[in-house]
Amino acid sequence: MNKNVIFGDKFFAEKFNNSILISENKNLGEAVAYHPDMNLFVCDNTAFLPKNSPLENVFKTKGYEVIFVRQELKKEYPYDVLFNAKAVENTVILNGKTIAKEILNFLKEKNKTIINVNQGYAACSVLALNENAFITSDKGIEKALICYNKSVLKIREGYIKIKDYDYGFIGGASGFSGDTLYFFGDIAAHPDFSLIDEFLKQNNVVYKYFDTPLCDIGGCIEI
């Protein structure tokens, strides 16, 4: 079955032939109401969704098991980050205090390597190239990853646009479709671009970007 990519941003979704645009979640703040990394979590062949999510049929049609999170998303932190975890292969980065209990229990049952961080916006804050290589601007996440012998490129904060906030995060400004990493905006304008470019090449990552300001759209999720 052909893979699809879930987006929350119509402009970028239209750049891909296989995109699925998610609808607004009015329980979340306007700036992140459409963000995939705030609205769902996917690991292996299981999708975690808010109750009554219109994405249920999409996942079930593709053969995913769907688990609904009982706790309701809300605009206020930490109730807005129930789904905000970054999964790559057997490793998951999350804040164990803020992630939905259904997700945490599932990951433990599956014996995933859980890297616990203080950052509730874990998925937003990390670009995972593979299970061993990551890019982040978060010092705490950098420290936690190094403790697990991961390769980490620490970039400076800022330089990524997002509505209603001072700045967005690299995880929300990027995402994979197939074997290609896409940046949602001009990553070449980032002051740490030379370091980012070198790190991507070291990890054999092919990437593309768009000629627009780099912005955090909640990333994208390939299913």
N, C-alpha and C positions, 0 to 999 in steps of 0.2 A: 504494500500500500504506500502511495506517495506521501511524503511528509508535508505537513503544514507548519506555518510559523504564526504564532499568536502575537498580535500587536495591540497596543492601545492607542496608537497614533495613526490617524488616517493618512497623513501625508507620506509617512514612510511605508505604511502597509501597502499603499498603491504602487510602490516600487518593486514589489514582489508578486509573482504570479500565484504563489501558493499561500497567501496570507489569510488569516482569520482575524477580523477586528472585533475586539471584545466591547461590550457595552459599558456604560457608566455605572459605577457602584456608588449610589448616593449616600451610603453609610460612611464613605471616605471623603476626605477633603477634596475640593475641586481640582487641585493641582495634581493629585495622584489617583483620582477616581477611576481612570482608565488604565493604570499601570499594571502590567502582568505580574510584576514582582510583588505587588501589594494585594493581588486578587486571587492568586492560586499558587500552588506548589506542586511540582511534578518530580517524581523520583522513580526510576525504573519504569514499571508499567502501571504505576498508581498515580492518580491525580487527586489532590486535596482541593476542595472547593468550598465556598460559602454556601449555606443553605439556599436552595432555589436558584442556583447559578444557571444561566442560559447555556453555559458551556458543557453541561452534563451530557447532552446527547452527542456533542462533538467528540468527547472523549470515549464514550461508550461505543460509538460507531467505529472508532479506531481500536477497540479491544482493550481499553484501559479499565482498570478497576477504579471506581469513583468513591471517594470517602468524603463525606460532608463534615465540616468542622462545626461543632455545636455552638461554640462561643461566637457572638456576633461582632463583626468588624465595626469599629467606631472611628470617628475623626481624631480622637485624642490618643496620643501615645500613652501606654504601649499597646492599646487595643487596635491600632492601625497596622501592626506588624505581625499579626498572627501567622501569616504565610511567608514571612520574609526570611528565607533561608537559601543558601547557595549550594546546590548539589552538583557534583561533578564526579562521575564514576562511583567509587566507593566512599568518597569523602563528602561531608556536609558541614558547612560553616553556618552557625546559628547562635542566637542568644537563647539559652535554655530557659530563661526566666520569662521570655516574651513570646516564644513560638507556641503555636497551638499544641495542646497536649496530645492530640491524635497524631500529629506529625512526629513529635518527639518519641512517642511510644512505638510508632511504626519503624522509625530509624533504628531504635534500640533492638527491636525484634529482628531486624534485617542485618544486625551486626555491622552497621555502617560506622566508619570512623567519624565521630562527631567532634568537631573543633569548636569549642564553646568560646564565644567572645562577648564583650560587654555591649557591642554595637547592635541595637535592635534592627537597624536597617542593614542587615548583613548582606542580603542579596544585592541591594542597591550599591553597596560599597565595594564590591569585589568583582573584578573581571577574572574569571577562571579560564586559563588557556588549556589546561588539562589538569589531571589530579595532582600534579606536582609544581605547577607554575601559576602565579597569581599576580595581578596588579591591583593596588589599592592606595588610597591616600590616608587611610585610617591607621594610626600608630598602634592601637591595640590589636587590630586584626593582623597587622604586620608581625608583631611580637608573637601572637598565638601561632601563626603559620610557621614562623621560624622554629618554634618549639617542636613542631612536628616535622622538621627538616624539609620544609617546602622552600622552593625558590620564589622569592618575592621582590617585585619592583615597587618601591615606595615612591609615589609621585606627590607633587604638592597639591594642596586643597584648592578648590575653585576652578575657574575657567570652563565650567560646564553649566549651561543655563537650565533653569527649571522655574516654572511659574510659582510665584508667592514665596520663594525661598531665596536665600543669598546665593546658593550654588547647588548643583546636583552632583551626582557621583558617577564614577567610571563604569560601574556595573550596570547602571540604568541607562548609560549612553552607548551601550554596545550589546552585541549578541551574535550568536552563530546561526547560519543557515547552511546546512551541509558542512563542508569542510572550510568554509570561508567565514571569517570574522568581519562583521560590519560595525562601523562606528556611525552613530546617528548624528552626523555633522563633521566638520573639518577638524579631525584629530591632528592634522599637520600644523594647525594654529596653536595647539597646546604648547606651553613653554617647555614641557618635558618630552616633546615629540621625539627628539633624537634618541632619548633613552628608551622610550616606548617602542620605537621602530626597531632598535637593536635587540630588545628583549623578545619581541615577536619573531624576529628572524632567527634568534638563537633557539627558539622553540618551534621553528618550522611552521609558523602560523601565517597563512595567506590572509591578507586583510584588504578591505575596501572601505571607502568613506564617501560621504556626500558633501557637496559644496554648499553647505549651510552652516550656521553657527552650531557648535557641538552642544547637544542638549540631552538631558536625562528624560527618557520617555518610559522608564520602567523596564528597559530592556525588551527582549523578545524571547519566546519560549518555543522551541521546535518540538513537534509531537508527531 
